[in-house]
Amino acid sequence: MLKNSENKNDTKYSLFGFIIHKGNNLHKGHYISIVKREKKWYLCNDSKITEINPSFSNEYIFFDKIDIDVTNRNGYLFFYRKLNS
């Protein structure tokens, strides 16, 4: 719980993984995950793990080797780590 004297806006988080759904709806399609480990990003697709390179903008993250953008439409679950202040 935050104390009254703490500024809620000073808290910083770092994205370290997310799950993406590829398909027309939640009942059909395929889920993949992208995770960051030791400053590198990896695409986890079933039993295949591939290193990928991200490109960041203010609102989007683009990755090589996959044909989707991480947006509100494709992102299913995002994992963040609280940074030390």
LINMOQUI-V72049 format. One record per run of one state. SS is the DSSP state (A for helix, B for strand, O for the rest). FROM is the first residue (numbers start at 0). TO is the last residue. If there is no record, write none. Layout:
# LINMOQUI-V72049
((SS | FROM | TO) (SS | FROM | TO))
This chain:
# LINMOQUI-V72049
((O | 0 | 6) (A | 7 | 9) (O | 10 | 11) (B | 12 | 24) (O | 25 | 26) (B | 27 | 36) (O | 37 | 38) (B | 39 | 44) (O | 45 | 46) (B | 47 | 51) (O | 52 | 52) (B | 53 | 55) (O | 56 | 59) (B | 60 | 62) (O | 63 | 67) (B | 68 | 69) (O | 70 | 73) (B | 74 | 81) (O | 82 | 84))
